[in-house]
Amino acid sequence: MTASPRHIHLIGICGAAMASLAGLLQLEGHRITGSDKAAYPPMSDLLRSLGIPVLEPYAESNLDPVPDLVVIGNALSRGNPEIERVLDERIPFTSMAAFLREEFLGTRESLVVAGTHGKTTTTSMLAWIYQVAARNNPLFEPSFLIGGVAENFGSSFQLRPTSNFILEGDEYDTAFFDKGPKFLHYFPAALILTHVEFDHADIYADLESVKTAFKRLVNLVPRRGLIVAYDGSENVTECVSRAFCPVERYGFTGAANWRIRNLRYEAGRMRWEVVRAGVAWANFNMHLAGEHNALNATAAAALAAAAGIPTAAIVEALATFRSVKRRLEVRAEINGITLIEDFAHHPTAIRETLRALRDLYPSRRLWAVLEPRSNTLRRKILAPDLVRSLSLADRAILAAVYQQERIPEAERLHPEEVVCALNSGGTRAELLADADAIVAAITPELAPGDIVALLSNGGFDGIYEKLPARLRERFAAAQ
């Protein structure tokens, strides 16, 4: 327990990073309260299990009694009643990223996983590798903070007295008073860089500004550090080109320091080999599917090996790695219909999810049910990429754009145009108003063997519960 416990209040506590920070602070002995506009799983479940109260909705009274410190989430802005009271009464406040650095990272080595895609899963894999290695060497036991619930741990955070701290480095801005990326607070001793693409269209003007953020992160890695970087992206190559530390590349090319080869699916598992610096190094297998997950796992393996973790521990960890909540998570199987939830924030992520499902279920009808909710998907800038991604499905269902009125008219995604393009290209697609309309429309059409990918980076108006319930009613009535 910390020497001086404080009352710390987190505004926006149900964000993945904020909920994880709340858990870490509780472990230190602080009294934690929090508030949010609306709570939904998995973070609402995590906070409930920790006994941390979540006050809904935002209100000035949520700050009674006045806390010693307020942590303000990055999704919040002026006009929020709690922020206004904090400023009026000069209540001490900070951001999640700055406080994480101050409270936990100053005396530890930060191992940061960053990139447009794959960082949550890769961070979870790296933490699990360290945890497995700790069975034989307790010094490897990790502290970590992940932007999702890692199923091997049943948590998104862990705090140990060891020197390493594994964390997900988010390129999104830090707070309304700090518009720099969160990951610039973390000062990594070692870094994994997965992908660099245009994303977060609400805060980045273009791809060049995204690359600038990642270049600044690379510039923070010390000479004694290490960067493990994907070798299949010109953007990544550009971002690491001026690093002051060693850079090791992973991927499929012959020039990769950590080369993936012979990727295949056998007996329900993905298997591949890794060649290290031209020499056969390890054979891996895991239950997850998708080329992107082989890349994620290889990146984590490379950084762990460089830290001295034995190859046998890495192989065992990946073989027993489960997944992360909301990443290809099977939510229900009803009369041969499989409902799978995935965190969809970008057309590339949707593409890789659907490709992975094609690998897992090659002969089954695949439905893609999408809520355009992220700040990138709600804009039209990547609409052609979205069409290409959704065309991998047999059926595509789009909901109306989440809070479309908040997007400037000239920037808005028009989902009816996406649906039209899909139908013209041979993918049967339909636009429906909301989750209730989708559930009503597709429940009678679903058949045994169908795979339904439910894609959103938010609550999707409860569709993850509504669709299974309606399917059960349908089949119960038929008996």
Secondary structure, DSSP 8 states (H G I E B T S, - for coil): --SS--EEEEETTTSHHHHHHHHHHHHTT-EEEEE-S---TTHHHHHHHHT--EE-S--GGGG-S--SEEEE-TT--TT-HHHHHHHHHT--EEEHHHHHIIIIITTSEEEEEESSSSHHHHHHHHHHHHHHHTTT-GGG--EEEEEEEETTTTEEEE--SSSEEEEEE--SEEETTEEEEGGGGS--SEEEE-------TTT-SSHHHHHHHHHHHHTTS-TT-EEEEESS-HHHHHHHTT-SS-EEEEESSTT-SEEEEEEEEETTEEEEEEEETTEEEEEEEES--SHHHHHHHHHHHHHHHHTT--HHHHHHHHHH---BTTSSEEEEEETTEEEEEEE--SHHHHHHHHHHHHHHSTTS-EEEEE---STTTTBGGGHHHHHHHHTTSSEEEEE--TTGGGS-GGGB--HHHHHHHHHHTT-EEEEESSHHHHHHHHTTT--TT-EEEEEESS-GGGHHHHHHHHHHHHHHHH-
